[in-house]
């Protein structure tokens, strides 16, 4: 029965810590992601919350966030924003190759993959 008690105890601790993480600590969505899908007001709100948490103030407004688009003459459709986000988030073999560029990086990357 000893190993069963151990599993129940570890499972209970894990469930308790998950509950704390889920109900006490809230995670904010990335402002870059929110802006990329056309939710600029929410992106600005997240930036203000992060600034407040870090003891700073932010004067960013939605108009300032959209100003580069207006200056470039771009349409402000959410589909176009999604395209901009996906174009800047490419994955290609060069990024993966960099993880194995040196023996130390290759060892570190391999260990992380094995741990996952």
Buried (B, 14 or more C-beta within 10 A) or exposed (E): EEEEEEEEEEEEEEEEEEEEEEEEEEEEEEBEBBBBBBBBEBBBBBBBBEBEEEEEEEEBEBEEBBEEBEEEEEEEEEEEBEEEBEEEEEEEEEEEEEBEEEEEEEEEBEEEEEEE
